[in-house]
């Protein structure tokens, strides 16, 4: 197949592009920036998805689009998230249908069901987010709805919701946590017993490939969304302390209550907004909820519909990733 991957420079997009090429597909990538792929096997297009009208020819003869590109973050202007995550996805869907693309797989996020409350063994029937605490969550939910509503007999779509993706090459999740701990700025939020899913990049890519195969073969996946995880929720702060020990870092024992973190987040959000600080706000209400509450999800539906099972356990994934983490 001829496949286009948006966000092909990013962590998930790059790994997905390489895997698709290894499986024999013709792969093209698209992002706002120039390609940093070390492979000469991909044709890269430097295009902003919020402005696709002049670039419709790029979609000619494309069979499938993996839409991975997104504006991610914990702060910033809502309009920026709306433009990229929602309007950009709308543009891609319109152009894809117009140019005869047959399959569209959207890399979504479990945060589309964020509710400020703990989620344990969450399933796909959870309602979409209604809170505006996170512009990322809200606009990703809006985009996912558009993707699923666009599904029809000639244009098959689905959405995958991988949770907290990590692994070698991760530019955000674990490096940020480790660097904050090294700087003495990390605190356990809440009681420190909350359980979360962390999903290794190899399992995330495996899920994307399995979903593609099912979509193309007419499996029962069109128009649906799926949570993707390790199936091994961990006690977040206990797991991080085990990681710190492997990296020869001191254990983390300083705590801040959830209520204090939540109020602090609200104050900092307002301060950053008033003073136009360019740096990332160190705490938000959304992050306080994420760090203190359970958030782990069932992959039963993904297993039932397209056979997803993790190919790496948490221990195997950690052993694979530790050598790289020691270099950051």
N, C-alpha and C positions, 0 to 999 in steps of 0.2 A: 504494500500500500504506500501511497504518498501521504505523508503525515506532516502537519505543521504544529510546532510546539511554541506557544507564546510564553514569554518569560524564560526563554532558552538560556539566558545567562545566569539564572538563579540557581539556588541549591537543588531544588526538586527538578526544575526544568532541564538543567544540564544532565543530571543523572538519568532522567527519563529519556532524553534525546539519545544519549549514548547507548542505553539498553535497547531502544527501538532500532537503532542502526545495527547493533549486534544481532538482532533477530531478523535482519534482512530487509527492513523497511527503508524507503527513501525518505530522509528526514530533512526538513527545513525548520529553522528557528526564527523567532521574531521577538524583538524587544526594543525599548526606547534607546538602548545603548549599543555600542559596537560589541561584536561577539568577543568573548574571552575563551571560547572553546579551543582546546589544543588540537582538535580533530579537523582535518581538511575535508571530512566526509559530509559536512553540513553546509548548506547554503544559508547564510544569515541575512535577515532583513532588519535594518534599523528603522523601525516605524513606531509611532505613538498610536496605541489602539483607540485613543480618544479622537483621532483624526484619520479615518480609514478610507474616506471617499476617494482620495487620489491614488489609493493603492489596491483597488479591488482586483487588479490583474494578478496579484500575488496569490490569490486563492483559486486561480484557474487550475483544474485537474487535481486539486487537493481532495483526498478521500476522507480524511479524519483530522479534526483539530483537538489537541489537548490544550485547554485554556488554563495555564498555570499562573500567568502574570497577574499581579495584584499589588496594590499599595497596602503594605502591612505596617503596623505600628500601634503604639498605645496612646499617642496624642497627635496634635495637629488639627488643621481645619477640616471640618466635615466635607466642605465642597471639594477638597482634593481627593478624598476617599470616594466620594460620590462620582466624581468625574472618571476616575480610573476603574474602580470596582464595579460600578453599576452602569454608567453610560458606555464605558469601554466594552463591557460584556454585551450590552445591547447592540453596539456597533458590530461586534464580531458575529453575533447571531444573525443580524440582518444580512451582512455581506456573505456569510457562509451559506445561508439559504439561497440567496440570489445567484451565487456562483456554483451551486450544485454540490456542496459538501454534504456527505451522507451521515457522518458520525461526529458527535461533539461531546467531549468528556471534560467536565469542569472540576478543577481542583478547588474544592470548597474548604470549609473549616467547621469543627464542632462548635466554634463560638457563635455560629448562626442560631444556636438554641440557648445562648447565655441568658440566665434569668435572675442573676444575683444570688441564687440559691445553690446548695450542693447538688450535684448530679452523680448518682451511683448506678452503674449498669444502664446508662441512658440508651434509649432506643429511638428509631427514626420517627416515631409518632410524637415526639416532643414538639411543642409549638415553637415557631420562630421567635427570635428575640424581639422584644417590644421596647426594651430600655434603650436610651440614647447614650449610655455611659461610654460605649465604645463605637466610634464611627466605623472602625474596621468591621466589627461584628455586624452592625446594622446594614452596611452597604454590601457585605458579602452575602447576607441573607436575602437582600433584595435581588442581587444578581443570581443567586441560586434559584430563586422562584422563577425568574425569567428563563433560565436555562431549561428547567423542567417543564414549564408551560409551552416552550417552543417545540417540544417533542411531538412528532407526528409520523405518519406512515412513510414519509420520504426523508425525514431528518430525525435520526435517533439520538437522544441526549441522555446523559446521566450525570450525577454529581457524587464525588468522593470527598469524604470529610476526614482526612488524616489528622491525628491529634499529636501536637507537640513533636514535630519532626526533628530528629537529631542524627548524628553520625559524622563520619569523616568529611570535612569540608563545610560543616555547618557554620554559617557566618554570624549567627544570632544567638540561638537558645543557650547552649551550654557555655560557649565562650563568654557571653555576657554575665552569666551567673558566676563563673569561675573568676572573672576579672573583678566583679563587685566584691566577691569574697576576699580576694587578695588585697583589695583596697580597704577592707574593713567596713564596707558599706552594706553588707548583706545581713538580713535579720530573718529569723523564723517568724512567719506571720501566723497568728492564732496558736492553737495548742500543739501544732507540729505533728499531728497524726492523720492528716488528710491524705487520701489516696488519689493518685492521678495516673493517666496513661501517658507514656512517652513512647513514640513510635519511630523505630530506626528507619533510616532512609531506604535500606534494601527492602524492607517490608512494604513501605509506601510505593515504591516502584513496582514491586511484584503485584500489588493490588491494582495498580493502573493497567498493567499488562493483562491481568486476568479479566478485568472489567472490559477492556477493549475486545478481547477474544469473545466474550459472551455477547457483547453488543453487536459485533459483526455477524456472529452465528445465529442471531435471533433469540438469544436467551431472554429470560424474564426480567430484564434490567432497564428497559427504556422508560424514561420519565421518572426514574427513582433516584433517591439519595441514599448514601451508605456511609456509616461510620467505619473508619479504619484505625486499628490500634494493634498493640502487641498481644492483647488478651492476657496481659500480666500487669494489672495496676499495681503500682508500688507506693509505699508510704514516702511521699515526696522528700521530706527533710531527712529521713533515715537513709534513703537512697543517695541523696546528695552528699551526706556525710561519708558514706561508703566510697563515693567517687572522690571526694576530697582526700580521703586516706590513701587511695591508690595514686593520687597525684602528689603525695607527701605534703599536703596542706593541713593546717590545724582544723579540728572539728568546729562546726558552727553550733553555738549554744545560746547566743543572745536572741531574745524574743521580743516581739511587739504584739500587743493584742490586736485582734481583727478590727475591733471598733476604733481603736486609735489609728491603725493604718488606714482605715476607710475615711475617717475624718481628715487625716493628714493628706490623703489623696485628693479629697475635695478641695482643700485649701490650696494645695500646690497646683492643681488644674486651673483654678481661678487666677492665681498669681502668675503662672506662665502665660495665660491668655491676656492678662492686663499689661504685663511688661514685655510681651513679645520675645521671650527668651528663645534662643535658637536651639539650645541643648534639649535633649530628651528629658521630660519630667521624670524625676526619680520614683514617684509613686502616684498611682491613680486609683480611683475607686474600683475600676475594672480589675486592675492588677491585684489589689488587696483581696478581692473575691477569689481570683484565680489561685493565689498563693495560700489562702487559708481554707478553701473548701475542697471537698471531693469533686473531681470531675473525671470520670472514666465511663467508657461506653461499650456497649455490646456490639460484636461483629457477627452475631448470629445471622442476620439478614444477608450480609455479604457472603458468608459461608454457604448459606442455603441457595442464593441466587447465582453466584458465580464461583463458588468453591474457594473463597479466600481463606487462607490460613497463614500465619506468620512463617517465614522461612528461616528466621533467626530468633532465638529466645533472647530475653534481656541479658542473660549472662554472656551468651555468644556475641551479642551486639556490643556489649561493653568491652569485652576482650578484644574485639576487632577495632574499637574506636580509641581505646586508651593510648596506644602509641602516638596517635595523631594529637590527642588532647594534651599530651606531655610537651608538645612542641609549641603550643600557643602562648 
